């Protein structure tokens, strides 16, 4: 994914899946299309990183700050993801 929306959600009362779904809902309303991938900080995996949330593939990447979600459409032809560091 080269282009996406960066979303911050520091609401610790909601679980990770609910926060990802909120970001996806906003993305659909704003851009008129459905995202298919969401990158989260690896520390989010401590909560139990879901592999799929509402049709979104959820992946960990250190390129994303804690409590932020990089959400968008992954281009299948490129198939590239942010590198793990």
Secondary structure, DSSP 4 states (H G I P E B T S, - for coil): --SEEEEE---TTS-HHHHHHHHHHHHHHHHSS---EEEE-GGGGGGT--SEETTEEEEE-TTS-TTEEEEE---TTT---PPP-
